Amino acid sequence: MDTESTHSGYSYHSSRSGRSNRHGDRSRERHKVTSSKDSIRSERSVVINPPDTPSQESPVHNGEPLPGEPTPAEEQGDEAQDDNWGETTTAVTGTSELSISQEEVVGLGKGLHDRTKGFRRYLPLALGSCVGLLVVATPLAFLLLPALMWPDRLQACGTACEGLFLSIAFKLLILLMAMWALFLKPGRASLPRVCVYRAFLSTLTLLLTMSYWLFYGVRILDAQDEDYHGIVQFSVSLVDSQLFVHYLAVVLLELRHLQPCYSVGVIRSTDGETRHYNIGQLSIQKAALSILEYYYRDFPLHNPALLSASKHRAAKHLAGLKVYNVDAPGNTAGAQPGNGNQSRAMVTAAAKRKDSAHNELYYEEADYERRVRKRRARLVVAVEEAFTHIRRMKKEDERETPSDIMDVREAALAIFPSMARALQKYLRTTRRQHCHSMESIQKHLAFCLINNMSPKAFLETYLAPGPTLQYGPERWMADQWTLVSEASVTGGVKEGSEFLLRCLDFSLAVTVKGIPYIRLTEEFIDAKSHKFILLLQSETSV
């Protein structure tokens, strides 16, 4: 077993640590001879000590003392402690046979998180399916149980009763389709808390169904009611109640939040990109979900490479500042008479350079814009020449045999090298080379050629940064979001509410403001007030 010794720099070179080490050697020799035979040996707890020479009185197993043997600290006590014990203490570490590494613990936690993630995603859908099956099966069970348990004593079902069968059938069909459209759809996201309205509606549905089952069991099953027409009407009333509950679900889940009530401002923490949206009566977690959907649609892709330029400029500016200690002990006025003046001159020059930082920023941005325009012009010319060549080759292929005509994807691969260098330089200059892979560019080029698009339509994707959804999920740089809020996330948003949506590289700060109450007044303008008379003089100058 390996041992790890921790020594301070002072004790390692001090003479006192040498005396302590010699004292430790004498202590270990004394500990080998003395051992306790009456100690209780345990087979499950193992104390691992530094390997010493085995003796008859100190039995070992595979180079290690057996369990239950006394340790040196128990026999030595406090009488032989050194003054520098804190600096000469040897730390012994050991690993048991049942221990696991930190990487294995992380792997177990990750696997458990992946399993629970899929479970949490499909749990609401499974619960909704079970509730829907219970709602649909309950009226049918009300109709079938009397016919199966006491069919001989049931009264005959007349024409009105048979008409109710048709009503139940169509109502159940409408209810089934409505539940499929509203509830049985894949979830858009995994929310941190349960939706209050969905939980309320599920509870109300279960309470309604259980109440009908309780009444049905007491008044119909126990009494074995013979009036089958009344049983059918009871089932129809249950279906009507379920339809009203579904109407309430449509109002609470789909219609209530449509009217705008608040204006939210969303600010990205890294580059300050800001957007404003109008939302209705939503909980904080639902509002956060809507804002994230707007973010992927409207915000340009987050590009950390654009932020490195300002950081590099600040680091370069700080590296150019030099500060000298004029009043140092070694800098005497007699030995170095001009040293203090020179240091002050350097500090003054650094201060002047700090004042001229805005000029450096101005010229740096001007040079960057000039290089971008230059690369853009070269890219536009290269793409136009490539598309012109494709059009010319297309006209020539029309006169060739069908077997010699080149496929569109082959044509895209053929003309791509002519524009690849200019496009690569432009993307590097604008620091967006990581957003577009060569495969995606070739697919986009083939798409433009198939649909007979212009060179400008092809370049629009690369000349201006598009929204986040335009790129693949691997480039979103936001796989999982964390909602940070002082208020409860299940509560509704209010005026002045603030919360944070945080991911790995940046965060979105959200502030909520209420839409003001607008009062409109009407002002009537009489149509006769617009009439006027033009008087012309009879005598005019010629």
N, C-alpha and C positions, 0 to 999 in steps of 0.2 A: 504494500500500500504506500503510495507516495505521500509525503508530508510536505506542508507548506510552512515556511518560517517567515515571520514578519519582523524585521529589525528596523529601527529608525537610523537615520544617518549619523546621529550623534553617538548612539550606543555601539555602533559597529566599529568605530575608530577609537573609542575611549578605552582606557585601561580598566575601568570599572567593569565594563562588559566582559573583558577577558577573565577577570576574577569570577564573575558570575558564571561564565561557561565552565571554568574549572570546578566551581562549586556544584554545578549541575551534573558534571561527570561523576563526581564523588557520590552525589545523591542517587544517581541511577545504579552505581555499583552496590550501594547499600540496599536499594529496593529489590535487587535481584535475589538477595539472600533471605530477606524477610517476606513472608507471605502468610496469609490467614487460611487455615484449613476448615474453619467453621462457617465460612461465608456460604450463603445460599446461592446455588448456581441456577441461572435461568437459561433456557434454551431458545428464547425468542428475542431477548435483548442482547446485542453484541456491542461491547466497548472496544474500539480499535485504537491501540496505542502504538507508539513508534517501535519498530522491531529491535529487540535486544538479544543478547546471547542467552539461549535457554539454559535452565538449570533444573535440577531435580525437584527443588522446592517451588519452582515457578513453571508449571507445565504449560506447554504451548501446543497449538493446533495449526499446522500449515504456517508456521512462523509467527503466529499471533497468540496472545494469552487467551485461555479459555474463559467463557463467560463466568462472572462472579468473582474473579480474582481482584484483589484490592488494588486500587490505583495509587500512584506515588503521592498524590495530594492527600489521601486519607491517612497515610502513615506519617508523612513528613509534618503535616500540620502547618502552623503558622510560624514555627520557631526558626526555620531555615530560609525564610523569604529574604530576597535581596532588596536593597534600597531601590535599584533600577528595575524592578520587576515589570513595570509598564513598558520598558524599552527592550527587555531581553526575553519577553514571554514568547514561547513557541506555540503557534496556533496549529492544531492538528485537525484535519478534516477527513471525513470518511464517507463512503457511499454504501448503503445497505443493498442487499440483493433484490429488494422489492421496490427500490426507488426508480424513478423515470426522469428523463432529462427535460429541460425546459422546452425544447423543440417538440418533444412528444406531447407535452401538455398543451402547447399552442395548436398542434395538429388535431388533438382531441376536441379542443374548444371550437376549432374551425369546422370540423365535421359535424359536431352537434349544432352549430349555428346554421349550417347549410340544410340540415334535416328539419330544424325548427322553422327555417325560412319558408320552405315549401309547405310545411304543415300549416303555418299561419296564413299562407296565401290562399289555400284551398279550403280552410276551415269555414269561413263564412259561406262559401258556395255550397258546401256539404250541409251545413245547418239550414240554409234557405231551401235546399232541395227536400230535406226531411220535413220541414214545416209545410212546404207546398204539397207534398204527398199526403200529409195528414189532413190538410184542408180539403183536398179533392176526394180523398177516400171516406171521410166522415159522412157526407150525405148519402153516398152509395151504401155504406154500412147500415145507416138508419133504415134504408128501404129493404135491404136483403135479410137482416136479422129476424124480423117477424115472419117473413115467408119461410125461413129455414127452421125456426124454433117451434112455432104453433101455426102451421098452415091450415089446419082443419077448422080452427075457430075464427079465422079472419073473415071479415065481411067482404062481399064482392066489390071490386073497384069499378065504378061507373065511368061514364064518359068524361065527367069533370076531372076525375082522378087520373084517367089516362092522359088528359090534356096537361095535367101538372107534370107528368113524366117528360113530356116534350119540353116543357119550360125548364125543368131541372137540367135536361141534357144540354140545351143551348147555353144556359147560364154557366154551367160548369165548363163548357168549351171556351166561352168568352173569358171566364176567370182564369183558366189555364193559360191561354194566350197572353193575357194581361200580366200574369205573374212571370211568364217567360220573358216578356219584353222589359219588365221593370227590375226584377231581382236576379234572374238566372243569366247573368252576363259576366264576362271575366273582369276581375278587379283591375283598376288602373294603377293602384299603388297600395302599399302596405302602410296603414296609418298607425301611429303609436297608441291610440286609444280607440275604444269602441264608439261607433257612431251612435249618438244618443237617440236620434229619431228611429234608426233601424232597430235598436234594442227595444224602444217603446212599442213600435209596431209589431215586432215579433212577440213581445209579452202580451200585447192586447189580443193578438190572434190566438195565442195559446190559451189565454184566459177565456176568450169567447168560446173556443172549441171545447174546453174542459167543462164550461158551464152547461153547454148543450148536452155533452155526454152525461153529466151528472143528472140533469133533468130527465134525459132519455132513460137512464138506468133505473131511476126511482119510479117515474110515472108510467113507463111503457114496458120495460123488461120485467120488472118485479110484478106489476099488475097484469102483464100479458094482455095489453089492450087489444080489443078486437076491431076497433075502428081504423081500418087501413087508410081511409081517406084522410083522417086527421094526422096519421103518421106521415103521409106524403106532404101535407101542408106544413108540418113541423120541419121536414127536410128542406122545403122551399124557403121557409123563413131563415134557416141557417145559411143557405146559399146567398140570399139577399143581404144578410148581415156581412158576409165575407166580401161581397161586392162593394159595400159601403166602406169597409176597412181598406180595401184596395184604393178606392177613390181618395181616402184620407192620406194614404201613402203617396199617391201622385202629387197631392197638394203640398205635403211636407217635404218630399225629397226632390221634386222636379220643378215646382212652380213658385215656391216661397222665395227662393234666392234669385229669381230672374229680374226683379225690379232693383235697379242700382240704388244703393243707400250710402256707400262709402267710396272714397277715392284713396287708393293705396299708392305710395311711392316706393319703388324698388331700386336700391342702389347696390351695385357690385363693389365689394370692398377694395379690390386691387386696382382697377382702372377708373372707378367712379361712373361707369355706364349706368344711366338712369332711365327708367320707364315709369309711366303712370297708367293705372288701370282702375276701372269702376267695378265694384263687386256689390253683391246684395247681402242679405242676412245669412251669414255663414258662421260656423264655428272657426276657431283659430286653425285647427288642423285642416279643415276643408279649404279655408282661404289660402293656407300655405300650399296645398295641392294645386289649387287653381293658379297661383302665382308661378309655381314651377312649370306648369304647362305653358303659361305665357312666356316664361323665360326661354324654354327650348324653342319656341316659335319666333320670338322677337329679338332676343339678345344676340349679338354677334358672338362667335365662338371665342371662348377665353383663351388668350394667347400670352403665356408667361414670357415669351421671348421679347415682346414689346416693352416689358417692364425692366429688362436687364440693362437697357441703354442708359436710363436715368440713374440706376444704381452704380453702373460703371463710371459715369461722369462724376457722381458724388464721391466715389472712392478715389478717383484720380485727383479730384480737387483736394481731398483731405490728405492724400499722400504728398502733395506739393507743399503743404504747410510745414514749416520747420520752426520749432520753438527752442530757444537757447536759454540756459540758466545763467544769467549774468552774474548773480550773486553767489556762484559756487565757491566752496572753500578753497579750491586750488587756483582760482582766477583772482590773483591779487593785482592791485593796481600798479604795484611797483614792478612785478615781473612781466605783466602783459598790459601795457598801457592802452593799446588800441583794441583790445579784445571786446570790451563792453560796447564801444561804439559800433564795432562791426556786427555784433549780435543784434543791437537795436536796429541797425540798417536792414538786416535780414528779416526781422519781424515786421518792419515797415513795408518791405517789399512783398511779404506774404499777405499782409492786409490789403495792399493795393491789388494784388492778384485776386483776392477774394471779392473785391469790389467789381472787378471786371469779369466775374463769372457769367453775368447775363449776356455779355458780348460773345463769350465762347458758346453759350447755348444757342444764341441767334445764328451764328455762322455754322454751327453743327447741324441745326435743323434745316438751314438753307442748303447746305451741301447734301443732306439726306434727301430732300425733295428733288434736287437736281439729279441725283443718281437714280431715284425712282422714276422720274420722267424719262430719263435716258433708257433705262431698262424696259420701261413700258413701250416706248416707241420701237425699240428693236423687236420686242415680242409681237407687237401688232403687225409689223412688216413681215416677220417670219411666218405668222399664222396666215396672213392674207396670201402670201406666195404659195404656201402649202395648199390652201383651199383652191386657189387658181389652178394649180397643177392637178388637183383632183378633178376639177370640172373639165379640164382639157383631156385628161385621161378617160373621163366618162364619155365624152363625145367620140373619142377614138374607139372605145370598147363597144359602142353601139354598132360600129361597122364590122366588128370581129365576130367570129363564130361563138355560139353560147358556151362552148367548152373552154375558150380562152379568156372569158370575162373574169375579172378578179372580184372576189367577195369583198363586201364592205369592210368587214373586220380585218381582212388582209390588207386592204387599202389604208386603214387607220394605222396598222402596224408599219406600213411602208413609209408613210409621210411623217410619222411621229419623230424619228430622229432629226428631221430638218428643223423642228421647232423645240426639241427637247432642251437644247443648251440655253436658248433664250428664255424659255419658261423657267428652267431651273435657276438661272441667275436672277430673274425677277422675283421668284418666290424666296430666294435667299436674301435678297435686298429688303424685301418687305417682311422678312422673318415669319413666313407662313409655309415654309417647305415641309414642316412636319404635319401639316393639315391635309396634304394631297400626296398620295402614293402614286407610283408609276402605273400600277394596274388601274386605279380609279381614273386617272387622266386618260388612259387608252380606252376605257369603257365609255367615258364621256365623249371622247372624240368619235368613237364608232356610233354612239347615239345621235350626235349632231349630223354625221354623214348620212345615216339611215333616214332621218327626218328632213334632210335637205336644208339645214340651218346655215346661217351666215357666219363668217368669222367672228363678228361682234357677239353673236349669241354664244359661241364657244368660249370666248374670252371673259364673258361677264362673270363666270364662276370664279375666276382667278384674279380679276382686277379689283374686285371689292369683296370684303369678307361677308359671308352669308350668315344666316341664322344657324344656331347650334344643330338643329335637326337636319341640316343639309349634309352634315358630315356623319361618319359612322359613330356608333356608340363608344368605340374604343378611343375616340378623340374628344369626347365630351368632358373628360377630366372631372366627372361628378357622378359616381356610381351610387353612392348612398348619401342621403341628406339627413341632417340632425336639426330638429326644431327646438330652438331655445326660446322660452317664453316665461316671464314671471307669472302670468295668469294661467289658469287651467286651459289646456288645449281643447277641451270639450266645450268650453264656454264660448259665447258669441263674441265677435269682434265689436269693439266700441270705438268711439272717437277718441283719439289719443293713444290707442293701443300700439305697442311696438313689440316686434319679435324678430328673431334672427334665424335664417336658414343657412346652415353651415355644412360645407363639404370639406374635402381634403385640402384643397389649394386656395379656396376663397370662400366668401360668405355673402349672403344677400340680406341687407338690412331693410326691413319693411316697416313703414310708418302708415298709420291709418288716420284719415281725416274724413269727417262727415260732409256729405254734399249739402250745401246750404238750402234752406227753404226758399223757394223762388215764388215771388208774388207778382202776378201779371195784372195789369189794369188795361182797360179799354178806353180809347179816346175816339169819339165819333167825329168824322169830318164830313160836313155837308157837301154834297156834290155841287151845289150852286155857288159855293165859295170859290171854285176854280174858274168861274166864268169871268171874262174881262171884255172890255170894249176898246177897240182901236179906232181912234179919231184921226182922220187924215185931213190935212188942210187942203182947201181947194186951190190956193195959190202956192205954187212951189217954184223954186228957182230953177231956171233952165241951165 
